[in-house]
Amino acid sequence: MPERYVLVRWPDGEAQRIYSPSTVVEDFFAVGQRMAVGDFVATSRAALTEAGERVRRAYGFPCGNAARSLASVEARAAAQPAGDVLVEGIEP
């Protein structure tokens, strides 16, 4: 499967590179997009769940790396629940 990385900047200025096992994240995020932290977490959950399901349909098991990516996003968001997340890029 063609993997992608979503590059984001959190409200505190920290950057994060989020792994997805599928290009489906391109349906959920766009470069330059700003989202409130809560909205970003919800969108990440939808995107990474779909990406993991695509792996499950293709290989018979969900993608553990997609689940770890989501856990990382949720942990960051818990530490800074206010402000906007900026999508800086999507790369292969």
C-alpha positions as CSV (number, residue, x, y, z in Angstrom):
1,M,0.0,0.0,0.0
2,P,1.3,3.5,-0.7
3,E,2.0,5.1,2.6
4,R,1.8,8.8,3.4
5,Y,3.0,11.1,6.2
6,V,1.0,14.1,7.3
7,L,3.2,16.9,8.6
8,V,1.5,19.1,11.2
9,R,2.3,22.0,13.5
10,W,0.7,22.0,16.9
11,P,-0.4,25.1,18.7
12,D,2.7,25.1,20.9
13,G,4.8,25.3,17.7
14,E,6.0,21.7,17.8
15,A,6.0,19.7,14.5
16,Q,4.8,16.1,14.1
17,R,5.1,13.7,11.3
18,I,2.1,11.3,11.3
19,Y,2.3,8.0,9.5
20,S,-0.6,6.5,7.5
21,P,-0.4,3.2,5.6
22,S,-2.7,4.6,2.9
23,T,-3.2,7.6,0.7
24,V,-6.7,7.9,2.2
25,V,-5.4,10.6,4.5
26,E,-5.4,12.9,1.4
27,D,-9.2,12.7,1.5
28,F,-9.2,14.1,5.0
29,F,-6.3,16.7,5.1
30,A,-5.1,19.4,2.8
31,V,-1.9,21.4,2.9
32,G,-2.5,24.7,4.6
33,Q,-5.6,23.5,6.4
34,R,-6.1,24.7,10.0
35,M,-8.3,22.8,12.4
36,A,-9.1,23.2,16.1
37,V,-7.3,20.5,18.1
38,G,-10.5,18.6,18.9
39,D,-11.5,18.6,15.2
40,F,-8.0,17.5,14.2
41,V,-8.2,14.6,16.6
42,A,-11.6,13.5,15.3
43,T,-10.5,13.8,11.7
44,S,-7.2,11.9,12.4
45,R,-9.3,9.2,14.1
46,A,-11.5,8.9,11.0
47,A,-8.6,9.0,8.5
48,L,-6.3,6.6,10.4
49,T,-9.2,4.2,11.2
50,E,-10.0,4.0,7.5
51,A,-6.3,3.6,6.6
52,G,-6.0,0.7,9.1
53,E,-9.2,-0.9,7.7
54,R,-7.8,-0.7,4.1
55,V,-4.8,-2.7,5.4
56,R,-7.1,-5.2,7.1
57,R,-9.1,-5.7,3.9
58,A,-5.9,-6.3,1.9
59,Y,-3.9,-8.4,4.4
60,G,-6.4,-9.7,6.9
61,F,-5.2,-7.6,9.9
62,P,-5.3,-3.9,10.8
63,C,-2.2,-1.7,10.7
64,G,-0.6,-1.4,14.1
65,N,1.4,1.6,12.9
66,A,-1.8,3.5,12.1
67,A,-3.1,2.8,15.6
68,R,0.2,4.0,17.1
69,S,-0.1,7.2,15.0
70,L,-3.5,7.8,16.3
71,A,-2.4,7.2,19.9
72,S,0.4,9.7,19.4
73,V,-2.0,12.4,18.0
74,E,-4.3,11.8,21.0
75,A,-1.5,12.1,23.5
76,R,-0.3,15.4,21.9
77,A,-3.9,16.8,21.9
78,A,-4.4,15.9,25.6
79,A,-1.3,18.0,26.4
80,Q,-2.6,21.0,24.5
81,P,-6.4,20.9,23.9
82,A,-6.8,24.5,22.8
83,G,-5.6,26.2,19.6
84,D,-5.3,25.2,15.9
85,V,-3.3,22.5,14.2
86,L,-1.8,23.4,10.9
87,V,-1.3,20.8,8.2
88,E,2.0,21.8,6.7
89,G,2.4,19.0,4.2
90,I,1.6,15.5,3.0
91,E,4.5,13.4,1.7
92,P,5.1,9.9,0.5
